[in-house]
């Protein structure tokens, strides 16, 4: 998985927690749905179980995303993988299981999906990184993964433990020196929200060899803004065509794929 559009010849379409408007987030079903809708990569979240296995979950507790209750870190992988992680979303997904990162990696490579893996673990981050290093070495999946976090210090430390891992720092701010922010943590990419995107910042990042992922609100939110006279889509399409964005991410993969298709690189 290469990060820069200039190297790929295309902009990555990234499903946020998979195709999370069409399937329960962070499940194998969501990854499959993302691929079917046109994704070339998927952002997923990872946490650590009591017995040190890496599972996909955004939350540290089970209540919202499964039929279980309590802390994920208090359960073993076997206990967690027996839970229903789909029925909360829609009846047709009842029985969908909590997914392991190992299973996600096994699905992603033959599907041609890169995995943008966000650290959500907060209690034992060092142990999670150690386990991730071992899993990537065992599966040979290092090049299929980009490790991301809001905590850029954690990412810098992860590079010491996992040689060759690509990292992406998430930020919801527009920084005075985005290149300096990325270089201080040895990041390969930055992720920002659409309303904080600036073309000059993107050009500066690219000049330094740093990629940029832009996260886009769902279509209904954009439609509401457009109703009141705010429409970022014409500018966004221009930035995509100019190669200023390397990855476009969001919950609605089909919407993103259509935007990218209508904004070919110049």
N, C-alpha and C positions, 0 to 999 in steps of 0.2 A: 504494500500500500504506500504509494508516493503521495506526498502532501500538496505539492505545488502544482497549480493548474498549468503553469508554463512547462512543467516536465511531463505532466500527464496528457496534455492536449484537451482536457475536459475539466469541468468543475464537479467535484464530488457532491452527490445528493445524499445527505445524512439523516436518517430517521432518528428522532429523539426518543430514546428508550424503545427503539423499533418504530414500527408504524403505529404509534400509540393512540391514534384516533380510531383505529380499526381493529385492534387486538389488545389484550391486557399487556401493559408495559413490562419491559424487561423479561419477557418470556420468549421461548423459541417460536411460538406462534407469531409474536410481534416481529421477530426477525424475518421469518418467512414472508409475512405480509409486506414488510418493507421491501424486500427483494422483488416481490411481485409487482409492487407499485413503482419501481424504478430506482430504488436506493442502490448506491455503490458502497455505502458504509452505514454503520449504525452506532449511535452513542448508547452505551449501556452503563449501568452503575453496579459497583461491586462492594460486598461486605464479607466479613469473616464469621464463620460458624464457631461454635464452642470447640469443635474438633479440628479447627484450622483449615477448613475447606472454603473455597471462594465461591460465593453464590451471587446471582444477579438480584439486586434489590436497591431501590432508591432510599427507602426508609430504614431506620435501625430497628423498628418494631414491625410486627406482623399484621397488626390490626387492619390497616387500610387495604392491603394488597393480597391478603389470603383469608382463609377461614380460621386461621389460628390467632393467638393472642400472645403478647409479650415480646421480649427482646429476641432478635435473631441470634445474638451472641450467646444466649442461654441454651440454644438447641444444637443438636448434632445435624450434620448434613442429611443423614438418613431420615431424621424426624421432620426436617423442613421439606425435603423433596416428596414427602408423603402428603403434604398439604395441598389444598386446592388454591391455585393462584389465578384462576380465570373466571370462576363463577360470579365474583363481585362485578366483573365488567359486563358480561352478558351471558345468558343461559347456554348459548352454544359453545362457550369456552369453559364450561364446568368440567373439572378434571384436569385442566392444564396445570402442569406442575411448576413449582419453583425450579428455575434453571441453574445449573452450575456453569461456571465460566468454562470449564472443560467441554461441556456439551455445546456451548455457544461457539467456541473455537472450532469444534468438529463440524458444526453446521456452516460456519462462515466461509472457510476456505473453498470448499467445492462450489459454494454459491457465489463466489467472487465478491464477498462482502468484507470490507475492512471493519475493524472494531475500534471504536473510540471509547476507551474504558475509563470511567470516572471513579476515583476513590471516594466512597461514601463512608467507609470505615473510619471511626474516630477514636476508638479505644486502643486498638493494637495495630496501628498503621505500619510500624516496622515489621511486624510478623506477617502482615498481609503482603508487603512488598517482597519479603523473603519467599513466601509461598508462590507469589506470582512469578518470581525469577525461576523457581524450580519448574513450574508448569510450562512456562514458555520454552525453557530448555528441553524439557521432555517432549513437547509437541512440535517443536521447531516453528512456533508461530510468532516469533519476535517481529518479523516484518509485517505481520497482519494486524499489529496492534499499535495504537497511540495511547499513551497513558495521560490522563488529564485530571486536573483538580483546581479548586479555588485556592488551595494552599500551595503556593509556588515553592516554598521551602521544602515541603514534602517531595515535590517533583525533582528538585535539585538533588535531594538525598537519594531518591529512587535511581537516578542516573549512576550513582556510585555503586549501587547494589546490582543493577541490571545493565551491564555494558551494552550499548547500542540501542537502548530503548528510546523511542521518540516521545517527547512530552509536549503537552499543550496546556498553557495556563488560561484559566477562565477568568474573565473580568467583566464586571457590569459598569465599569467606569471608563471614561476617555482619559488616558494618561497624558501628561505633558510630554513624556518621552517614552512612547510604547516600545521602541527598539531597545532602550535601556532597561525597561522592565523585563523584556524577554531575555536579553543577554545576561542580566544579573542572575537569572535562575537557569540559564543554559537551556531555554525553551526552544523547541523547533517550530512552535506555532502559538498563536494567541486566538482565543475565542471571545467574540464580543457580540452584543445585541445590535440589531439593526438600527435602533435609535441612537446608538453611540458610534456608528460607523462613520469614518471620514476618509475620503479617497487619498488625501495626502499622507495620512498615517499608513494606509495600506501600501502605498507606493514605497514609503520609507522602510516598512517591514520587508517587503519583497527585495528591495535593494540590499538588505542585510541577509537575505536568504531565509527569512522567517515567513511561514505560511500564516494564513488568516482564515478562520471559520466564522461565518456570520449566522447568527441565530435569528430566525424570522418568526413573528407571531403567527397564529393560525389565521386562515382566511376570514373567519367571521369577525375577528378583531380588526383586521385590515379593512374589511368592508364597512365596519362601524366608523372607523377613522375617515374613510373615503366619503361616507355620507355627510360628514361635517367638514369636508374640504381638505383633509390631510391624506395625501396619497404618495407613499414612498416608492411605489412599484416602478414608475418610469425611471427614476434615478437608480434603483436597484438593478434593473435590467441593463442599464448603461454600464454600471460597475461590473456586472457579470461579464458582459461582452468585452470590456477592457481588460479582463483578467485580473481585476483587483481583489476578487474573492476566490479562494481556493476550494472552500466547502460551504455549501448552503445547508443549514440544518433547521429542523422543526418537527412538529408532531404529524403534519399532513404530508406524507412523502409524495403522493401523486401531485399535489399542488406545487411542491418544490421542483419535482421532475419536469413539470410543464413549464415553469418559469425558466429553468435552465435550458430546456429545449428551445424556448422562444428567445433566448439571449445567447446565440452562439459566439464563441470566442473569435475576436477579430485577429 
